Amino acid sequence: MSVFWIKTLQLLLCFALLIVLHEGGHFFFAKLFGIKVEKFFMFFDWKFHLFSTKDKWFARLFPRIAKNETEYGIGWIPLGGYVKIAGMIDESMDTEQMKQPVQPDEFRAKPVWQRFFVMVGGVLVNFLLALFIYAMILFAWGRDTLPITAISDGFSYNEMAEGIGFRDGDVPIKADGKAIEDWDGNVFRMLADADVVTVLRNGAEVNITMPEESISLLDMIDTDPRFLNVNVPSLVDSVMPGSPAAKAGMKKGARILAIEDKAVEWWGDFDQVMARKADVLAADCSHEDSVRLRSLPLVFLNEGAATPDTAVIVLDANYKLGIVKTPYQLYYKDAYVHHDYGFWKSIPAGIAYGWETLKGYVGDLRYLFSKKGAQSVGSFGTIGNLFPAVWDWASFWNITAFISIILAVMNILPIPGLDGGHIFFLLVEAVTRRPPSEKFMERAQMVGMLILFALMALALFNDAVKFLF
């Protein structure tokens, strides 16, 4: 099976699970309070659907289920799902129903606190589901961590970091006095928000004062090379057949010693040269200049060879050498610490891990309104690429839990059309003791849907740009 279909199937399974459970949260509280639910659909069914319990063939086979007041079905647009609750203005924009006399089993007939739980039910399920998945991941597979002090060769830093005071080989161990324990994505957050970072340099602790204006997390990670990278010797993990490197005689296990007369010790050294070359290539240059810049003088030593090889390698059309670097996970595989969790221990550990993930994601939302943040908004392509190219259940459940947190946070935003918009108006009603008019709710719903469509258009555009360019 191709990588595309493996990622697509994982994405669809993840979406189907999260949508059904999210809408199930609304459905549960609606039924609990005796509110009529007219439809429960996974995916949207604009114009037509793939399946419905009201279909004639289904009604003939299962007449008792078909007579149920709720229509269950599967739509064809995998952008979400919905439950159509009687007596409320939602995605269906069924305003005719709202013109009829209020019925006791309608949403609008219920007290504010019951309507609040109906609307918050989906977000609550998404959040609790994420905590449950994280707990079960720890129970089933445990957790591997890489202590930051175990990274014996230290880190390499880009020009931005060096301008602040970091030096290649430094190991960050504290941010504003708080210990940095493991190497993971949270390290970037801690450095971005810190006033003072403490590093280990040649065995001694050195304090580095960060700029008065905090560094954007996106600026740290969305550069090539990034703010900091684990120092890994420039060992080649594999060489792609027929690639420029293969044609030059480079083999698996080779070590790159120099590039364009610059000595190379770590992959960070190699990346800096390639990044500068990419910047020049990205500029408007002639065909002759492009051909010249694609020529890469390189010195490498194949594993077991007595003397190095020197070659001028012509990069491919994508300006790539055709090698796979030795990843830090492989280089430091013996430094990882494995943590096992029994069932009862996994529950508080999963809750703590999920809570930290939630805090990190909510904190990162502030970058959404920056230029780079807007450019990072993605849709199916971006989300699908989160999944691995091979089916791995541990990775699948970990990503599913993270997406569940994203859905919980995005749905609770006070945007009309989202759960958070409905909750906001319910809170206003609770304070003022007066519900907004139906005409106002209709207009707010339309505005909210326009905002959501605009965000989806932005996400699709960003995905298209990434795919095409």
C-alpha positions in Angstrom: 0.0 0.0 0.0 1.3 3.4 -0.9 2.3 6.0 1.7 -0.5 8.3 0.5 -3.2 5.7 1.3 -1.6 4.7 4.6 -1.7 8.3 5.7 -5.2 8.8 4.3 -6.7 5.8 6.0 -5.2 6.9 9.3 -6.6 10.4 8.9 -10.1 9.1 8.0 -10.1 6.6 10.9 -9.0 9.4 13.3 -11.6 11.8 12.0 -14.4 9.3 12.1 -13.6 8.3 15.7 -13.3 11.9 17.0 -16.3 13.2 15.1 -18.6 10.4 16.3 -17.5 10.8 19.9 -17.6 14.6 19.8 -21.1 14.6 18.5 -21.9 11.7 20.8 -21.2 14.1 23.7 -23.9 16.5 22.5 -26.2 13.6 21.8 -25.7 12.1 25.3 -26.6 15.3 27.2 -29.5 16.1 24.9 -31.0 12.6 25.5 -30.2 12.9 29.2 -32.4 16.1 29.4 -35.1 14.8 27.2 -34.3 16.9 24.2 -35.3 15.6 20.7 -32.4 14.9 18.4 -33.5 14.7 14.8 -30.3 13.7 13.1 -26.9 12.3 14.1 -24.4 12.3 11.1 -20.8 11.5 10.8 -19.5 13.8 8.0 -21.7 16.4 6.3 -24.5 15.3 4.0 -25.0 18.4 1.8 -27.4 17.5 -1.0 -27.0 13.7 -0.4 -25.6 11.1 2.0 -23.9 7.7 1.8 -26.0 6.0 4.4 -29.1 6.8 6.5 -31.4 4.8 8.7 -34.2 6.5 6.9 -33.2 5.0 3.6 -36.0 2.8 2.1 -33.8 -0.3 1.9 -32.8 0.1 5.5 -36.4 0.7 6.6 -37.5 -2.5 5.0 -34.7 -4.5 6.6 -34.9 -2.8 10.1 -38.3 -1.2 10.4 -38.1 -0.7 14.2 -34.8 1.2 14.0 -36.0 3.3 11.0 -39.0 4.5 13.1 -36.7 6.0 15.7 -37.0 9.7 16.0 -33.3 10.2 15.4 -31.9 9.7 11.8 -28.4 8.2 11.9 -26.2 8.5 8.9 -22.9 9.0 7.1 -22.4 12.1 4.9 -19.9 12.4 2.0 -18.0 15.6 3.1 -15.4 14.6 5.7 -15.2 18.1 7.2 -16.9 17.2 10.5 -20.3 15.9 11.6 -23.3 17.2 13.4 -26.4 16.4 15.5 -29.5 18.3 14.6 -31.1 19.2 17.9 -34.8 20.3 17.8 -35.4 23.9 18.7 -32.0 25.5 18.1 -30.3 27.4 15.3 -27.3 25.4 14.1 -25.5 24.5 10.9 -28.7 23.4 9.2 -30.1 26.9 9.5 -33.6 25.4 9.9 -35.4 28.7 10.6 -38.8 27.3 9.8 -38.8 25.1 12.9 -38.0 28.1 15.0 -41.2 29.9 13.8 -43.4 27.1 15.3 -44.6 27.2 18.9 -42.1 26.0 21.5 -42.4 22.3 22.3 -41.4 20.8 25.7 -38.8 18.5 24.1 -37.0 21.3 22.3 -33.6 22.8 23.1 -35.0 26.3 23.5 -37.5 25.0 26.1 -34.8 23.8 28.5 -33.1 25.8 31.3 -29.8 27.5 30.6 -27.7 25.0 32.6 -29.1 22.1 30.7 -28.4 23.8 27.4 -24.9 24.6 28.6 -24.1 20.9 29.2 -25.6 20.0 25.8 -23.3 22.4 24.1 -20.1 21.7 26.1 -20.6 17.9 25.8 -18.6 17.6 22.6 -15.6 19.5 23.9 -15.8 17.6 27.2 -15.7 14.3 25.4 -12.8 15.3 23.2 -10.7 16.4 26.2 -11.5 13.4 28.3 -10.8 11.1 25.3 -7.4 12.6 24.9 -6.5 12.0 28.5 -7.8 8.4 28.3 -5.8 7.7 25.1 -2.6 9.2 26.6 -3.1 7.0 29.7 -3.6 3.9 27.7 -0.6 4.7 25.5 1.6 4.8 28.7 0.0 1.6 29.9 0.5 -0.3 26.6 3.8 1.1 25.4 5.3 3.1 28.2 7.3 6.2 27.3 10.9 6.8 26.1 12.6 10.0 27.1 16.1 11.4 26.2 17.6 13.3 29.1 19.0 16.5 27.8 22.2 16.0 29.8 22.7 12.7 28.0 23.3 14.6 24.8 27.1 14.4 25.3 28.0 16.2 22.0 25.8 19.2 22.8 23.8 21.2 20.3 24.6 23.3 17.3 23.0 26.8 17.0 22.0 29.0 14.1 23.1 32.6 13.6 20.1 34.0 15.6 21.1 31.9 18.6 24.8 32.7 18.3 23.9 36.4 18.2 22.2 36.0 21.6 25.2 34.3 23.1 24.8 30.6 22.5 27.8 28.6 21.3 28.0 25.3 19.5 28.3 22.5 22.1 26.2 24.3 24.7 23.6 22.1 26.4 20.6 24.1 27.8 19.8 22.9 31.3 17.6 25.6 32.9 15.1 28.3 31.8 14.6 31.0 34.4 15.9 28.6 37.0 13.5 25.8 36.0 15.3 22.6 35.0 15.1 21.4 31.4 15.0 17.6 31.9 14.3 16.0 28.5 14.9 16.8 24.9 11.5 17.4 23.3 9.5 20.1 21.6 8.8 21.7 25.0 12.5 22.9 25.1 11.8 25.4 22.4 8.8 26.8 24.3 10.9 27.1 27.5 13.7 29.0 25.7 11.2 31.2 23.8 9.6 32.4 27.0 12.7 32.6 29.2 14.5 35.7 30.4 17.7 33.8 31.3 18.8 30.4 30.0 21.5 28.4 31.7 23.7 26.2 29.6 26.5 23.7 30.3 29.6 24.9 28.4 32.8 22.9 28.8 31.5 21.5 32.1 30.6 24.9 33.6 27.2 26.6 34.0 26.9 29.8 31.9 23.9 32.2 32.1 22.7 33.7 28.8 20.4 36.7 28.9 17.6 36.4 26.3 16.4 39.5 24.3 13.9 41.8 26.1 11.3 41.0 23.4 10.6 37.3 23.6 11.6 35.2 20.6 8.8 33.8 18.5 8.5 30.1 18.8 7.8 30.0 15.0 11.0 31.9 14.3 12.9 29.3 16.3 11.6 26.2 14.5 10.6 27.6 11.1 14.2 28.3 10.0 16.8 26.2 8.3 18.7 25.4 10.4 16.6 25.7 13.5 17.5 27.7 16.6 19.2 24.6 18.0 19.7 21.1 16.8 21.3 18.0 18.4 24.9 17.7 17.4 25.2 14.4 15.4 28.4 13.5 13.5 28.0 13.8 9.7 27.5 10.1 9.2 25.3 9.0 6.3 22.6 6.6 7.3 21.7 5.6 3.7 22.3 6.7 0.1 19.4 6.7 -2.4 20.0 4.6 -5.5 20.8 6.7 -8.6 21.2 9.9 -6.6 24.0 12.4 -7.1 25.7 11.0 -3.9 25.5 7.4 -5.2 26.9 8.4 -8.6 29.9 10.0 -6.8 30.6 6.7 -4.9 29.2 7.6 -1.5 28.0 4.6 0.5 26.0 3.9 3.7 28.1 4.7 6.7 30.2 7.4 4.9 31.2 10.5 6.8 31.2 13.9 5.1 34.4 15.8 6.0 34.1 19.0 4.1 31.7 20.9 1.9 32.8 23.9 -0.3 36.2 24.0 1.5 34.4 24.3 4.9 35.2 21.5 7.4 32.2 19.5 8.5 32.1 17.8 11.9 28.3 17.8 12.6 25.2 17.7 10.4 24.6 21.3 11.7 27.8 22.4 9.8 26.5 20.8 6.7 23.0 22.3 7.1 24.3 25.8 7.4 26.2 25.6 4.1 23.2 24.1 2.4 20.8 26.7 3.9 23.0 29.5 2.5 23.1 27.8 -0.9 19.3 27.4 -0.8 18.9 31.1 -0.1 21.0 32.0 -3.1 19.2 29.5 -5.3 15.9 30.9 -4.2 16.9 34.3 -5.5 16.3 35.3 -9.1 19.4 34.0 -10.9 20.3 33.0 -14.4 20.3 29.4 -15.7 24.1 29.5 -15.8 24.3 30.6 -12.2 21.8 27.9 -11.2 23.9 25.2 -12.8 27.0 26.5 -11.2 25.4 26.7 -7.8 24.2 23.1 -8.1 27.8 22.0 -8.3 28.9 21.0 -4.8 32.6 20.3 -3.9 32.5 17.6 -1.3 35.0 15.5 0.7 33.8 12.2 2.2 35.2 9.1 3.7 33.5 5.8 3.1 33.3 3.4 5.9 36.4 1.1 5.9 38.2 3.3 3.4 41.8 4.3 4.0 41.6 7.7 2.3 38.9 10.3 1.7 37.2 10.8 -1.7 36.9 14.3 -3.3 34.2 14.9 -5.8 32.2 17.7 -7.3 28.6 16.5 -7.0 25.9 18.0 -9.1 22.7 18.3 -7.0 19.4 17.0 -8.5 16.6 19.1 -9.8 15.3 19.6 -6.2 18.8 20.7 -5.1 19.2 17.5 -3.0 22.2 15.3 -2.5 20.2 12.1 -2.2 21.3 11.0 1.3 19.6 10.2 4.6 21.3 11.6 7.6 21.9 9.6 10.7 19.1 10.8 13.1 19.8 11.8 16.6 17.3 9.1 17.8 19.6 6.4 16.3 22.8 8.1 17.4 21.6 8.4 21.0 19.5 5.2 21.1 21.4 3.9 24.1 20.9 7.1 26.0 17.1 6.9 26.0 15.3 6.0 29.3 12.3 3.8 29.1 9.5 4.3 31.6 6.9 1.5 32.2 3.5 2.3 33.7 1.1 -0.1 35.4 -2.6 0.4 34.8 -3.3 2.5 37.9 -0.1 4.5 37.5 -0.8 5.2 33.9 -4.0 7.2 34.7 -2.5 10.1 36.6 0.6 10.1 34.3 -1.7 10.2 31.2 -3.7 13.1 32.8 -0.5 15.0 33.6 0.9 14.4 30.1 -2.4 15.5 28.4 -2.7 18.6 30.6 0.9 19.7 29.7 0.1 19.1 26.0 -3.1 21.2 26.3 -1.2 24.0 28.0 1.5 24.0 25.3 -1.0 24.0 22.5 -3.1 26.9 24.0 0.1 28.9 24.6 1.1 28.4 20.9 -2.2 29.8 19.7 -0.9 33.3 20.2 1.3 32.8 17.2 -1.8 32.2 15.0 -2.3 35.9 14.4 1.2 36.4 13.1 2.2 36.2 9.4 4.0 32.9 9.9 1.2 31.6 12.1 -1.3 32.3 9.4 0.9 30.5 6.9 1.2 27.5 9.1 -2.6 26.9 9.2 -3.3 23.7 7.3 -6.1 21.4 6.4 -6.2 17.7 5.4 -2.7 17.7 3.9 -1.0 19.2 6.9 -3.0 17.0 9.4 -2.5 13.9 7.3 1.3 14.4 7.2 1.3 14.2 11.0 0.7 10.4 10.6 3.7 8.1 9.9 4.3 6.5 6.5 3.9 3.1 8.0 1.0 1.9 10.2 2.1 2.2 13.8 -0.6 2.0 16.4 1.4 3.8 19.1 2.0 6.8 16.8 -1.6 6.7 15.5 -3.1 6.9 19.0 -0.6 9.6 20.1 -1.5 11.8 17.1 -5.3 11.0 17.5 -5.1 12.2 21.2 -3.3 15.4 20.1 -5.9 16.1 17.4 -8.6 15.5 19.9 -7.1 18.3 22.1 -6.9 20.5 19.0 -10.6 19.9 18.3 -11.5 20.6 22.0 -9.6 23.9 22.0 -10.8 25.1 18.6 -14.5 24.2 19.3 -14.5 26.1 22.6 -13.4 29.4 20.9 -16.2 31.9 21.2 -16.9 32.0 17.5 -20.5 31.9 16.3 -21.2 28.5 14.7 -18.8 26.7 17.0 -19.8 25.2 20.4 -17.9 28.0 22.0 -20.1 30.6 20.3 -23.3 28.9 21.6 -21.7 28.6 25.1 -20.8 32.3 25.0 -24.4 33.4 24.2 -25.7 31.0 26.9 -23.4 32.7 29.5 -24.7 36.1 28.3 -28.3 34.8 28.8 -27.5 33.5 32.2 -26.1 36.9 33.3 -28.8 39.1 31.6 -31.6 36.6 32.1 -32.6 37.4 28.6 -31.9 35.2 25.5 -30.6 36.8 22.3 -33.3 37.2 19.7 -33.7 34.4 17.1 -32.9 36.9 14.3 -29.6 37.9 16.1 -28.7 34.2 16.5 -29.4 33.5 12.8 -27.1 36.4 11.7 -24.5 35.3 14.2 -24.6 31.8 12.9 -24.1 33.0 9.3 -21.2 35.3 10.4 -19.6 32.4 12.2 -20.0 30.1 9.2 -18.4 32.7 7.0 -15.4 32.9 9.4 -15.1 29.1 9.4 -15.2 29.0 5.6 -12.6 31.7 5.4 -10.3 29.7 7.8 -10.9 26.5 5.7 -10.0 28.4 2.5 -6.8 29.7 4.1 -5.9 26.2 5.3 -6.6 24.7 1.8 -4.6 27.5 0.2 -1.6 26.9 2.5 -1.7 23.1 1.8 -1.8 23.8 -2.0 1.2 26.1 -1.7 3.2 23.5 0.2 2.2 20.8 -2.3 2.9 22.8 -5.4 6.0 24.6 -4.3 
